[in-house]
Amino acid sequence: MPKTPSVLLKQELAKKQLELLDIYRFKTHDIIRVRHSMTNKVYLVKVEKHVSDIASEKDLDEIVKKIYEAVSKG
């Protein structure tokens, strides 16, 4: 059974010690709320592409990279 984009995103973020909490959808972008497992800090990250529109592994990797970079900056 195929997995939804949000489930795939959750799995990829877990590999980087991030927990997907929420995805807020707006007309032009999504805001993703994640929690860093080590520090327990919660971050809001704006991504221009909708998570539900993820069509390939490349799209997923781009979103994960953007989230990880935002969390790394603090």
mmCIF file of the N, C-alpha and C atoms, coordinates in Angstrom:
data_MODEL
# 
_entry.id   MODEL 
# 
loop_
_atom_site.group_PDB 
_atom_site.id 
_atom_site.type_symbol 
_atom_site.label_atom_id 
_atom_site.label_alt_id 
_atom_site.label_comp_id 
_atom_site.label_asym_id 
_atom_site.label_entity_id 
_atom_site.label_seq_id 
_atom_site.pdbx_PDB_ins_code 
_atom_site.Cartn_x 
_atom_site.Cartn_y 
_atom_site.Cartn_z 
_atom_site.occupancy 
_atom_site.B_iso_or_equiv 
_atom_site.pdbx_formal_charge 
_atom_site.auth_seq_id 
_atom_site.auth_comp_id 
_atom_site.auth_asym_id 
_atom_site.auth_atom_id 
_atom_site.pdbx_PDB_model_num 
ATOM 1   N N  . MET A 1 1  ? 0.841  -1.175 0.000  1.00 0.00 ? 1  MET A N  1 
ATOM 2   C CA . MET A 1 1  ? 0.000  0.000  0.000  1.00 0.00 ? 1  MET A CA 1 
ATOM 3   C C  . MET A 1 1  ? 0.895  1.251  0.000  1.00 0.00 ? 1  MET A C  1 
ATOM 4   N N  . PRO A 1 2  ? 0.672  2.179  -0.935 1.00 0.00 ? 2  PRO A N  1 
ATOM 5   C CA . PRO A 1 2  ? 1.503  3.384  -1.008 1.00 0.00 ? 2  PRO A CA 1 
ATOM 6   C C  . PRO A 1 2  ? 1.296  4.279  0.215  1.00 0.00 ? 2  PRO A C  1 
ATOM 7   N N  . LYS A 1 3  ? 2.348  4.948  0.608  1.00 0.00 ? 3  LYS A N  1 
ATOM 8   C CA . LYS A 1 3  ? 2.286  5.829  1.766  1.00 0.00 ? 3  LYS A CA 1 
ATOM 9   C C  . LYS A 1 3  ? 2.002  7.256  1.316  1.00 0.00 ? 3  LYS A C  1 
ATOM 10  N N  . THR A 1 4  ? 1.347  8.004  2.167  1.00 0.00 ? 4  THR A N  1 
ATOM 11  C CA . THR A 1 4  ? 1.030  9.392  1.846  1.00 0.00 ? 4  THR A CA 1 
ATOM 12  C C  . THR A 1 4  ? 2.290  10.250 1.972  1.00 0.00 ? 4  THR A C  1 
ATOM 13  N N  . PRO A 1 5  ? 2.314  11.404 1.308  1.00 0.00 ? 5  PRO A N  1 
ATOM 14  C CA . PRO A 1 5  ? 3.488  12.278 1.402  1.00 0.00 ? 5  PRO A CA 1 
ATOM 15  C C  . PRO A 1 5  ? 3.823  12.685 2.834  1.00 0.00 ? 5  PRO A C  1 
ATOM 16  N N  . SER A 1 6  ? 2.812  12.905 3.657  1.00 0.00 ? 6  SER A N  1 
ATOM 17  C CA . SER A 1 6  ? 3.096  13.306 5.039  1.00 0.00 ? 6  SER A CA 1 
ATOM 18  C C  . SER A 1 6  ? 3.749  12.171 5.832  1.00 0.00 ? 6  SER A C  1 
ATOM 19  N N  . VAL A 1 7  ? 3.367  10.938 5.556  1.00 0.00 ? 7  VAL A N  1 
ATOM 20  C CA . VAL A 1 7  ? 3.990  9.789  6.227  1.00 0.00 ? 7  VAL A CA 1 
ATOM 21  C C  . VAL A 1 7  ? 5.442  9.652  5.773  1.00 0.00 ? 7  VAL A C  1 
ATOM 22  N N  . LEU A 1 8  ? 5.683  9.821  4.490  1.00 0.00 ? 8  LEU A N  1 
ATOM 23  C CA . LEU A 1 8  ? 7.056  9.762  3.974  1.00 0.00 ? 8  LEU A CA 1 
ATOM 24  C C  . LEU A 1 8  ? 7.909  10.871 4.582  1.00 0.00 ? 8  LEU A C  1 
ATOM 25  N N  . LEU A 1 9  ? 7.335  12.075 4.681  1.00 0.00 ? 9  LEU A N  1 
ATOM 26  C CA . LEU A 1 9  ? 8.056  13.194 5.282  1.00 0.00 ? 9  LEU A CA 1 
ATOM 27  C C  . LEU A 1 9  ? 8.373  12.895 6.744  1.00 0.00 ? 9  LEU A C  1 
ATOM 28  N N  . LYS A 1 10 ? 7.427  12.360 7.457  1.00 0.00 ? 10 LYS A N  1 
ATOM 29  C CA . LYS A 1 10 ? 7.623  12.018 8.868  1.00 0.00 ? 10 LYS A CA 1 
ATOM 30  C C  . LYS A 1 10 ? 8.765  11.015 9.031  1.00 0.00 ? 10 LYS A C  1 
ATOM 31  N N  . GLN A 1 11 ? 8.827  10.014 8.160  1.00 0.00 ? 11 GLN A N  1 
ATOM 32  C CA . GLN A 1 11 ? 9.883  9.006  8.230  1.00 0.00 ? 11 GLN A CA 1 
ATOM 33  C C  . GLN A 1 11 ? 11.254 9.605  7.937  1.00 0.00 ? 11 GLN A C  1 
ATOM 34  N N  . GLU A 1 12 ? 11.321 10.473 6.931  1.00 0.00 ? 12 GLU A N  1 
ATOM 35  C CA . GLU A 1 12 ? 12.601 11.093 6.580  1.00 0.00 ? 12 GLU A CA 1 
ATOM 36  C C  . GLU A 1 12 ? 13.085 12.027 7.683  1.00 0.00 ? 12 GLU A C  1 
ATOM 37  N N  . LEU A 1 13 ? 12.166 12.771 8.283  1.00 0.00 ? 13 LEU A N  1 
ATOM 38  C CA . LEU A 1 13 ? 12.552 13.671 9.368  1.00 0.00 ? 13 LEU A CA 1 
ATOM 39  C C  . LEU A 1 13 ? 13.020 12.887 10.591 1.00 0.00 ? 13 LEU A C  1 
ATOM 40  N N  . ALA A 1 14 ? 12.415 11.742 10.843 1.00 0.00 ? 14 ALA A N  1 
ATOM 41  C CA . ALA A 1 14 ? 12.803 10.912 11.986 1.00 0.00 ? 14 ALA A CA 1 
ATOM 42  C C  . ALA A 1 14 ? 14.260 10.460 11.865 1.00 0.00 ? 14 ALA A C  1 
ATOM 43  N N  . LYS A 1 15 ? 14.732 10.267 10.650 1.00 0.00 ? 15 LYS A N  1 
ATOM 44  C CA . LYS A 1 15 ? 16.127 9.878  10.430 1.00 0.00 ? 15 LYS A CA 1 
ATOM 45  C C  . LYS A 1 15 ? 17.088 10.980 10.869 1.00 0.00 ? 15 LYS A C  1 
ATOM 46  N N  . LYS A 1 16 ? 16.591 12.220 10.911 1.00 0.00 ? 16 LYS A N  1 
ATOM 47  C CA . LYS A 1 16 ? 17.408 13.368 11.301 1.00 0.00 ? 16 LYS A CA 1 
ATOM 48  C C  . LYS A 1 16 ? 17.058 13.855 12.708 1.00 0.00 ? 16 LYS A C  1 
ATOM 49  N N  . GLN A 1 17 ? 16.442 12.991 13.491 1.00 0.00 ? 17 GLN A N  1 
ATOM 50  C CA . GLN A 1 17 ? 16.048 13.271 14.873 1.00 0.00 ? 17 GLN A CA 1 
ATOM 51  C C  . GLN A 1 17 ? 15.064 14.431 14.971 1.00 0.00 ? 17 GLN A C  1 
ATOM 52  N N  . LEU A 1 18 ? 14.176 14.524 13.993 1.00 0.00 ? 18 LEU A N  1 
ATOM 53  C CA . LEU A 1 18 ? 13.124 15.533 14.000 1.00 0.00 ? 18 LEU A CA 1 
ATOM 54  C C  . LEU A 1 18 ? 11.776 14.836 13.982 1.00 0.00 ? 18 LEU A C  1 
ATOM 55  N N  . GLU A 1 19 ? 10.836 15.369 14.741 1.00 0.00 ? 19 GLU A N  1 
ATOM 56  C CA . GLU A 1 19 ? 9.495  14.789 14.794 1.00 0.00 ? 19 GLU A CA 1 
ATOM 57  C C  . GLU A 1 19 ? 8.518  15.745 14.122 1.00 0.00 ? 19 GLU A C  1 
ATOM 58  N N  . LEU A 1 20 ? 7.803  15.254 13.139 1.00 0.00 ? 20 LEU A N  1 
ATOM 59  C CA . LEU A 1 20 ? 6.784  16.050 12.463 1.00 0.00 ? 20 LEU A CA 1 
ATOM 60  C C  . LEU A 1 20 ? 5.579  16.179 13.384 1.00 0.00 ? 20 LEU A C  1 
ATOM 61  N N  . LEU A 1 21 ? 5.210  17.414 13.704 1.00 0.00 ? 21 LEU A N  1 
ATOM 62  C CA . LEU A 1 21 ? 4.069  17.648 14.582 1.00 0.00 ? 21 LEU A CA 1 
ATOM 63  C C  . LEU A 1 21 ? 2.822  18.017 13.782 1.00 0.00 ? 21 LEU A C  1 
ATOM 64  N N  . ASP A 1 22 ? 2.946  19.034 12.926 1.00 0.00 ? 22 ASP A N  1 
ATOM 65  C CA . ASP A 1 22 ? 1.791  19.514 12.161 1.00 0.00 ? 22 ASP A CA 1 
ATOM 66  C C  . ASP A 1 22 ? 2.227  20.036 10.805 1.00 0.00 ? 22 ASP A C  1 
ATOM 67  N N  . ILE A 1 23 ? 1.262  20.043 9.886  1.00 0.00 ? 23 ILE A N  1 
ATOM 68  C CA . ILE A 1 23 ? 1.449  20.689 8.590  1.00 0.00 ? 23 ILE A CA 1 
ATOM 69  C C  . ILE A 1 23 ? 0.276  21.637 8.403  1.00 0.00 ? 23 ILE A C  1 
ATOM 70  N N  . TYR A 1 24 ? 0.579  22.927 8.292  1.00 0.00 ? 24 TYR A N  1 
ATOM 71  C CA . TYR A 1 24 ? -0.456 23.932 8.076  1.00 0.00 ? 24 TYR A CA 1 
ATOM 72  C C  . TYR A 1 24 ? -0.427 24.329 6.605  1.00 0.00 ? 24 TYR A C  1 
ATOM 73  N N  . ARG A 1 25 ? -1.533 24.174 5.924  1.00 0.00 ? 25 ARG A N  1 
ATOM 74  C CA . ARG A 1 25 ? -1.591 24.441 4.491  1.00 0.00 ? 25 ARG A CA 1 
ATOM 75  C C  . ARG A 1 25 ? -2.222 25.804 4.233  1.00 0.00 ? 25 ARG A C  1 
ATOM 76  N N  . PHE A 1 26 ? -1.554 26.591 3.402  1.00 0.00 ? 26 PHE A N  1 
ATOM 77  C CA . PHE A 1 26 ? -2.051 27.880 2.954  1.00 0.00 ? 26 PHE A CA 1 
ATOM 78  C C  . PHE A 1 26 ? -2.126 27.852 1.435  1.00 0.00 ? 26 PHE A C  1 
ATOM 79  N N  . LYS A 1 27 ? -2.671 28.886 0.837  1.00 0.00 ? 27 LYS A N  1 
ATOM 80  C CA . LYS A 1 27 ? -2.827 28.895 -0.623 1.00 0.00 ? 27 LYS A CA 1 
ATOM 81  C C  . LYS A 1 27 ? -1.498 28.757 -1.354 1.00 0.00 ? 27 LYS A C  1 
ATOM 82  N N  . THR A 1 28 ? -0.482 29.462 -0.883 1.00 0.00 ? 28 THR A N  1 
ATOM 83  C CA . THR A 1 28 ? 0.779  29.509 -1.619 1.00 0.00 ? 28 THR A CA 1 
ATOM 84  C C  . THR A 1 28 ? 1.912  28.704 -0.996 1.00 0.00 ? 28 THR A C  1 
ATOM 85  N N  . HIS A 1 29 ? 1.733  28.229 0.228  1.00 0.00 ? 29 HIS A N  1 
ATOM 86  C CA . HIS A 1 29 ? 2.832  27.548 0.917  1.00 0.00 ? 29 HIS A CA 1 
ATOM 87  C C  . HIS A 1 29 ? 2.289  26.675 2.042  1.00 0.00 ? 29 HIS A C  1 
ATOM 88  N N  . ASP A 1 30 ? 3.189  25.921 2.645  1.00 0.00 ? 30 ASP A N  1 
ATOM 89  C CA . ASP A 1 30 ? 2.888  25.145 3.849  1.00 0.00 ? 30 ASP A CA 1 
ATOM 90  C C  . ASP A 1 30 ? 3.803  25.626 4.968  1.00 0.00 ? 30 ASP A C  1 
ATOM 91  N N  . ILE A 1 31 ? 3.314  25.553 6.175  1.00 0.00 ? 31 ILE A N  1 
ATOM 92  C CA . ILE A 1 31 ? 4.155  25.771 7.348  1.00 0.00 ? 31 ILE A CA 1 
ATOM 93  C C  . ILE A 1 31 ? 4.191  24.450 8.098  1.00 0.00 ? 31 ILE A C  1 
ATOM 94  N N  . ILE A 1 32 ? 5.403  23.968 8.321  1.00 0.00 ? 32 ILE A N  1 
ATOM 95  C CA . ILE A 1 32 ? 5.594  22.665 8.948  1.00 0.00 ? 32 ILE A CA 1 
ATOM 96  C C  . ILE A 1 32 ? 6.142  22.888 10.353 1.00 0.00 ? 32 ILE A C  1 
ATOM 97  N N  . ARG A 1 33 ? 5.508  22.280 11.320 1.00 0.00 ? 33 ARG A N  1 
ATOM 98  C CA . ARG A 1 33 ? 5.932  22.376 12.718 1.00 0.00 ? 33 ARG A CA 1 
ATOM 99  C C  . ARG A 1 33 ? 6.643  21.085 13.079 1.00 0.00 ? 33 ARG A C  1 
ATOM 100 N N  . VAL A 1 34 ? 7.903  21.211 13.506 1.00 0.00 ? 34 VAL A N  1 
ATOM 101 C CA . VAL A 1 34 ? 8.713  20.049 13.873 1.00 0.00 ? 34 VAL A CA 1 
ATOM 102 C C  . VAL A 1 34 ? 9.328  20.261 15.250 1.00 0.00 ? 34 VAL A C  1 
ATOM 103 N N  . ARG A 1 35 ? 9.647  19.154 15.889 1.00 0.00 ? 35 ARG A N  1 
ATOM 104 C CA . ARG A 1 35 ? 10.315 19.181 17.198 1.00 0.00 ? 35 ARG A CA 1 
ATOM 105 C C  . ARG A 1 35 ? 11.630 18.431 17.077 1.00 0.00 ? 35 ARG A C  1 
ATOM 106 N N  . HIS A 1 36 ? 12.696 19.068 17.552 1.00 0.00 ? 36 HIS A N  1 
ATOM 107 C CA . HIS A 1 36 ? 14.004 18.423 17.560 1.00 0.00 ? 36 HIS A CA 1 
ATOM 108 C C  . HIS A 1 36 ? 14.068 17.504 18.772 1.00 0.00 ? 36 HIS A C  1 
ATOM 109 N N  . SER A 1 37 ? 14.373 16.249 18.566 1.00 0.00 ? 37 SER A N  1 
ATOM 110 C CA . SER A 1 37 ? 14.340 15.241 19.631 1.00 0.00 ? 37 SER A CA 1 
ATOM 111 C C  . SER A 1 37 ? 15.377 15.486 20.724 1.00 0.00 ? 37 SER A C  1 
ATOM 112 N N  . MET A 1 38 ? 16.517 16.021 20.369 1.00 0.00 ? 38 MET A N  1 
ATOM 113 C CA . MET A 1 38 ? 17.590 16.215 21.349 1.00 0.00 ? 38 MET A CA 1 
ATOM 114 C C  . MET A 1 38 ? 17.337 17.426 22.251 1.00 0.00 ? 38 MET A C  1 
ATOM 115 N N  . THR A 1 39 ? 16.831 18.518 21.675 1.00 0.00 ? 39 THR A N  1 
ATOM 116 C CA . THR A 1 39 ? 16.662 19.758 22.434 1.00 0.00 ? 39 THR A CA 1 
ATOM 117 C C  . THR A 1 39 ? 15.218 20.007 22.850 1.00 0.00 ? 39 THR A C  1 
ATOM 118 N N  . ASN A 1 40 ? 14.296 19.273 22.268 1.00 0.00 ? 40 ASN A N  1 
ATOM 119 C CA . ASN A 1 40 ? 12.859 19.451 22.498 1.00 0.00 ? 40 ASN A CA 1 
ATOM 120 C C  . ASN A 1 40 ? 12.343 20.817 22.061 1.00 0.00 ? 40 ASN A C  1 
ATOM 121 N N  . LYS A 1 41 ? 13.110 21.537 21.258 1.00 0.00 ? 41 LYS A N  1 
ATOM 122 C CA . LYS A 1 41 ? 12.643 22.818 20.729 1.00 0.00 ? 41 LYS A CA 1 
ATOM 123 C C  . LYS A 1 41 ? 11.707 22.561 19.559 1.00 0.00 ? 41 LYS A C  1 
ATOM 124 N N  . VAL A 1 42 ? 10.704 23.427 19.440 1.00 0.00 ? 42 VAL A N  1 
ATOM 125 C CA . VAL A 1 42 ? 9.734  23.324 18.354 1.00 0.00 ? 42 VAL A CA 1 
ATOM 126 C C  . VAL A 1 42 ? 10.024 24.437 17.354 1.00 0.00 ? 42 VAL A C  1 
ATOM 127 N N  . TYR A 1 43 ? 10.023 24.082 16.074 1.00 0.00 ? 43 TYR A N  1 
ATOM 128 C CA . TYR A 1 43 ? 10.323 25.027 15.006 1.00 0.00 ? 43 TYR A CA 1 
ATOM 129 C C  . TYR A 1 43 ? 9.170  25.081 14.018 1.00 0.00 ? 43 TYR A C  1 
ATOM 130 N N  . LEU A 1 44 ? 8.939  26.267 13.469 1.00 0.00 ? 44 LEU A N  1 
ATOM 131 C CA . LEU A 1 44 ? 8.002  26.449 12.366 1.00 0.00 ? 44 LEU A CA 1 
ATOM 132 C C  . LEU A 1 44 ? 8.826  26.765 11.132 1.00 0.00 ? 44 LEU A C  1 
ATOM 133 N N  . VAL A 1 45 ? 8.629  25.992 10.079 1.00 0.00 ? 45 VAL A N  1 
ATOM 134 C CA . VAL A 1 45 ? 9.400  26.170 8.853  1.00 0.00 ? 45 VAL A CA 1 
ATOM 135 C C  . VAL A 1 45 ? 8.436  26.374 7.693  1.00 0.00 ? 45 VAL A C  1 
ATOM 136 N N  . LYS A 1 46 ? 8.631  27.472 6.966  1.00 0.00 ? 46 LYS A N  1 
ATOM 137 C CA . LYS A 1 46 ? 7.793  27.761 5.802  1.00 0.00 ? 46 LYS A CA 1 
ATOM 138 C C  . LYS A 1 46 ? 8.431  27.125 4.572  1.00 0.00 ? 46 LYS A C  1 
ATOM 139 N N  . VAL A 1 47 ? 7.655  26.326 3.852  1.00 0.00 ? 47 VAL A N  1 
ATOM 140 C CA . VAL A 1 47 ? 8.122  25.736 2.596  1.00 0.00 ? 47 VAL A CA 1 
ATOM 141 C C  . VAL A 1 47 ? 7.166  26.162 1.494  1.00 0.00 ? 47 VAL A C  1 
ATOM 142 N N  . GLU A 1 48 ? 7.727  26.499 0.346  1.00 0.00 ? 48 GLU A N  1 
ATOM 143 C CA . GLU A 1 48 ? 6.914  27.022 -0.752 1.00 0.00 ? 48 GLU A CA 1 
ATOM 144 C C  . GLU A 1 48 ? 6.068  25.950 -1.426 1.00 0.00 ? 48 GLU A C  1 
ATOM 145 N N  . LYS A 1 49 ? 6.512  24.717 -1.356 1.00 0.00 ? 49 LYS A N  1 
ATOM 146 C CA . LYS A 1 49 ? 5.777  23.630 -2.005 1.00 0.00 ? 49 LYS A CA 1 
ATOM 147 C C  . LYS A 1 49 ? 4.859  22.963 -0.987 1.00 0.00 ? 49 LYS A C  1 
ATOM 148 N N  . HIS A 1 50 ? 3.671  22.597 -1.414 1.00 0.00 ? 50 HIS A N  1 
ATOM 149 C CA . HIS A 1 50 ? 2.746  21.887 -0.538 1.00 0.00 ? 50 HIS A CA 1 
ATOM 150 C C  . HIS A 1 50 ? 3.215  20.446 -0.356 1.00 0.00 ? 50 HIS A C  1 
ATOM 151 N N  . VAL A 1 51 ? 3.156  19.969 0.862  1.00 0.00 ? 51 VAL A N  1 
ATOM 152 C CA . VAL A 1 51 ? 3.566  18.597 1.157  1.00 0.00 ? 51 VAL A CA 1 
ATOM 153 C C  . VAL A 1 51 ? 2.696  17.618 0.375  1.00 0.00 ? 51 VAL A C  1 
ATOM 154 N N  . SER A 1 52 ? 1.428  17.927 0.248  1.00 0.00 ? 52 SER A N  1 
ATOM 155 C CA . SER A 1 52 ? 0.518  17.025 -0.472 1.00 0.00 ? 52 SER A CA 1 
ATOM 156 C C  . SER A 1 52 ? 0.837  16.945 -1.965 1.00 0.00 ? 52 SER A C  1 
ATOM 157 N N  . ASP A 1 53 ? 1.640  17.882 -2.475 1.00 0.00 ? 53 ASP A N  1 
ATOM 158 C CA . ASP A 1 53 ? 2.010  17.887 -3.895 1.00 0.00 ? 53 ASP A CA 1 
ATOM 159 C C  . ASP A 1 53 ? 3.333  17.176 -4.169 1.00 0.00 ? 53 ASP A C  1 
ATOM 160 N N  . ILE A 1 54 ? 3.926  16.568 -3.163 1.00 0.00 ? 54 ILE A N  1 
ATOM 161 C CA . ILE A 1 54 ? 5.187  15.846 -3.361 1.00 0.00 ? 54 ILE A CA 1 
ATOM 162 C C  . ILE A 1 54 ? 4.942  14.696 -4.333 1.00 0.00 ? 54 ILE A C  1 
ATOM 163 N N  . ALA A 1 55 ? 5.713  14.718 -5.427 1.00 0.00 ? 55 ALA A N  1 
ATOM 164 C CA . ALA A 1 55 ? 5.509  13.715 -6.465 1.00 0.00 ? 55 ALA A CA 1 
ATOM 165 C C  . ALA A 1 55 ? 6.717  12.799 -6.648 1.00 0.00 ? 55 ALA A C  1 
ATOM 166 N N  . SER A 1 56 ? 7.852  13.201 -6.107 1.00 0.00 ? 56 SER A N  1 
ATOM 167 C CA . SER A 1 56 ? 9.052  12.390 -6.318 1.00 0.00 ? 56 SER A CA 1 
ATOM 168 C C  . SER A 1 56 ? 9.944  12.423 -5.078 1.00 0.00 ? 56 SER A C  1 
ATOM 169 N N  . GLU A 1 57 ? 10.918 11.559 -5.086 1.00 0.00 ? 57 GLU A N  1 
ATOM 170 C CA . GLU A 1 57 ? 11.900 11.498 -4.000 1.00 0.00 ? 57 GLU A CA 1 
ATOM 171 C C  . GLU A 1 57 ? 12.696 12.799 -3.935 1.00 0.00 ? 57 GLU A C  1 
ATOM 172 N N  . LYS A 1 58 ? 12.933 13.404 -5.094 1.00 0.00 ? 58 LYS A N  1 
ATOM 173 C CA . LYS A 1 58 ? 13.677 14.661 -5.156 1.00 0.00 ? 58 LYS A CA 1 
ATOM 174 C C  . LYS A 1 58 ? 12.919 15.769 -4.426 1.00 0.00 ? 58 LYS A C  1 
ATOM 175 N N  . ASP A 1 59 ? 11.606 15.858 -4.651 1.00 0.00 ? 59 ASP A N  1 
ATOM 176 C CA . ASP A 1 59 ? 10.783 16.860 -3.966 1.00 0.00 ? 59 ASP A CA 1 
ATOM 177 C C  . ASP A 1 59 ? 10.843 16.669 -2.452 1.00 0.00 ? 59 ASP A C  1 
ATOM 178 N N  . LEU A 1 60 ? 10.751 15.430 -2.034 1.00 0.00 ? 60 LEU A N  1 
ATOM 179 C CA . LEU A 1 60 ? 10.796 15.105 -0.610 1.00 0.00 ? 60 LEU A CA 1 
ATOM 180 C C  . LEU A 1 60 ? 12.144 15.500 -0.012 1.00 0.00 ? 60 LEU A C  1 
ATOM 181 N N  . ASP A 1 61 ? 13.220 15.181 -0.709 1.00 0.00 ? 61 ASP A N  1 
ATOM 182 C CA . ASP A 1 61 ? 14.563 15.514 -0.228 1.00 0.00 ? 61 ASP A CA 1 
ATOM 183 C C  . ASP A 1 61 ? 14.760 17.022 -0.093 1.00 0.00 ? 61 ASP A C  1 
ATOM 184 N N  . GLU A 1 62 ? 14.199 17.792 -1.039 1.00 0.00 ? 62 GLU A N  1 
ATOM 185 C CA . GLU A 1 62 ? 14.320 19.250 -0.987 1.00 0.00 ? 62 GLU A CA 1 
ATOM 186 C C  . GLU A 1 62 ? 13.627 19.813 0.249  1.00 0.00 ? 62 GLU A C  1 
ATOM 187 N N  . ILE A 1 63 ? 12.449 19.307 0.547  1.00 0.00 ? 63 ILE A N  1 
ATOM 188 C CA . ILE A 1 63 ? 11.705 19.789 1.707  1.00 0.00 ? 63 ILE A CA 1 
ATOM 189 C C  . ILE A 1 63 ? 12.426 19.401 2.999  1.00 0.00 ? 63 ILE A C  1 
ATOM 190 N N  . VAL A 1 64 ? 12.894 18.168 3.080  1.00 0.00 ? 64 VAL A N  1 
ATOM 191 C CA . VAL A 1 64 ? 13.617 17.716 4.276  1.00 0.00 ? 64 VAL A CA 1 
ATOM 192 C C  . VAL A 1 64 ? 14.882 18.551 4.467  1.00 0.00 ? 64 VAL A C  1 
ATOM 193 N N  . LYS A 1 65 ? 15.589 18.829 3.394  1.00 0.00 ? 65 LYS A N  1 
ATOM 194 C CA . LYS A 1 65 ? 16.811 19.627 3.471  1.00 0.00 ? 65 LYS A CA 1 
ATOM 195 C C  . LYS A 1 65 ? 16.505 21.032 3.981  1.00 0.00 ? 65 LYS A C  1 
ATOM 196 N N  . LYS A 1 66 ? 15.442 21.637 3.463  1.00 0.00 ? 66 LYS A N  1 
ATOM 197 C CA . LYS A 1 66 ? 15.072 22.988 3.888  1.00 0.00 ? 66 LYS A CA 1 
ATOM 198 C C  . LYS A 1 66 ? 14.710 23.004 5.377  1.00 0.00 ? 66 LYS A C  1 
ATOM 199 N N  . ILE A 1 67 ? 13.959 22.014 5.820  1.00 0.00 ? 67 ILE A N  1 
ATOM 200 C CA . ILE A 1 67 ? 13.572 21.935 7.234  1.00 0.00 ? 67 ILE A CA 1 
ATOM 201 C C  . ILE A 1 67 ? 14.807 21.748 8.108  1.00 0.00 ? 67 ILE A C  1 
ATOM 202 N N  . TYR A 1 68 ? 15.691 20.837 7.717  1.00 0.00 ? 68 TYR A N  1 
ATOM 203 C CA . TYR A 1 68 ? 16.884 20.555 8.511  1.00 0.00 ? 68 TYR A CA 1 
ATOM 204 C C  . TYR A 1 68 ? 17.790 21.784 8.601  1.00 0.00 ? 68 TYR A C  1 
ATOM 205 N N  . GLU A 1 69 ? 17.918 22.524 7.501  1.00 0.00 ? 69 GLU A N  1 
ATOM 206 C CA . GLU A 1 69 ? 18.737 23.740 7.509  1.00 0.00 ? 69 GLU A CA 1 
ATOM 207 C C  . GLU A 1 69 ? 18.146 24.786 8.448  1.00 0.00 ? 69 GLU A C  1 
ATOM 208 N N  . ALA A 1 70 ? 16.825 24.934 8.426  1.00 0.00 ? 70 ALA A N  1 
ATOM 209 C CA . ALA A 1 70 ? 16.163 25.910 9.297  1.00 0.00 ? 70 ALA A CA 1 
ATOM 210 C C  . ALA A 1 70 ? 16.347 25.547 10.770 1.00 0.00 ? 70 ALA A C  1 
ATOM 211 N N  . VAL A 1 71 ? 16.256 24.273 11.080 1.00 0.00 ? 71 VAL A N  1 
ATOM 212 C CA . VAL A 1 71 ? 16.425 23.820 12.465 1.00 0.00 ? 71 VAL A CA 1 
ATOM 213 C C  . VAL A 1 71 ? 17.885 23.974 12.896 1.00 0.00 ? 71 VAL A C  1 
ATOM 214 N N  . SER A 1 72 ? 18.806 23.720 11.997 1.00 0.00 ? 72 SER A N  1 
ATOM 215 C CA . SER A 1 72 ? 20.228 23.824 12.325 1.00 0.00 ? 72 SER A CA 1 
ATOM 216 C C  . SER A 1 72 ? 20.630 25.263 12.644 1.00 0.00 ? 72 SER A C  1 
ATOM 217 N N  . LYS A 1 73 ? 19.985 26.223 11.975 1.00 0.00 ? 73 LYS A N  1 
ATOM 218 C CA . LYS A 1 73 ? 20.274 27.637 12.234 1.00 0.00 ? 73 LYS A CA 1 
ATOM 219 C C  . LYS A 1 73 ? 19.776 28.055 13.606 1.00 0.00 ? 73 LYS A C  1 
ATOM 220 N N  . GLY A 1 74 ? 18.754 27.367 14.072 1.00 0.00 ? 74 GLY A N  1 
ATOM 221 C CA . GLY A 1 74 ? 18.217 27.662 15.399 1.00 0.00 ? 74 GLY A CA 1 
ATOM 222 C C  . GLY A 1 74 ? 17.131 28.616 15.291 1.00 0.00 ? 74 GLY A C  1 
# 
